Amino acid sequence: MDFKDVINGRRSVNFFDPQRPVPDELLEEMIGLASLAPSSFNLQPWNLILVRDPERKRRLQKLAWDQPKISEAPVVLVVLADRSAWQSGHPVVERNFEEMVASGRLGRDQRQWFDDARMDLYGQSLEKQQAFANKNTGFFAMALMLAAKHLGLDTHPMDGFDHQAVRELFKVPERYWIPLLLAVGYFKAGETLLPPKWRKSVPEIVVDFESG
């Protein structure tokens, strides 16, 4: 599918066909494509909880403004942003360093620089840690939606949910933030897809605070 078709065709749909499951291999391909999203220091501070079980989806729906699409979509992804993924000792951090040494991007004697740079960029405050996790996971989440559309799937991102209650339901460790839930499936035939919402124009998006 041409990228213009993907970006123009992606919509946050409200009606999913509960009788049409998403094959495991298609979901795996979607996640694999999204994993190529850009990531600071390649730290990839994202994880997913896959919710397919009808009872678990019903319980999740009650915590998310009772949105029916959570139960109707074949799968709902709980998107996680790991606020600790910059820290020394984290498995991804350690693998990244070893991979960079193996590829010649860094020398083993540059480990202190590698640690100091991450601390300076992401670890100096809780605000920086939160921004690091959410920014990178946001890249991944958008890539998930575009990959889904490319593969013929529809999605709907949701931030209307009780964060703490969802954390408790799925026993999510404290180091993770939950930026969004993402319903994934196929648009239900016979329902009406509303026209696309308005978007700011390019002149409205581009700003210059120095002139004038």
Sequence and secondary structure as in RCSB ss.txt:
>XXXX:A:sequence
MDFKDVINGRRSVNFFDPQRPVPDELLEEMIGLASLAPSSFNLQPWNLILVRDPERKRRLQKLAWDQPKISEAPV
VLVVLADRSAWQSGHPVVERNFEEMVASGRLGRDQRQWFDDARMDLYGQSLEKQQAFANKNTGFFAMALMLAAKH
LGLDTHPMDGFDHQAVRELFKVPERYWIPLLLAVGYFKAGETLLPPKWRKSVPEIVVDFESG
>XXXX:A:secstr
  HHHHHHH  B S B TTS   HHHHHHHHHHHTTS  GGG   EEEEEE  HHHHHHHHHTTTT THHHHSSE
EEEEEEETTTTSTT HHHHHHHHHHHHHTSS GGGHHHHHHHHIIIIISSHHHHHHHHHHHHHHHHHHHHHHHHH
TT EEEEE  S HHHHHHHTT  TTEEEEEEEEEE B TTS          HHHH   SS  
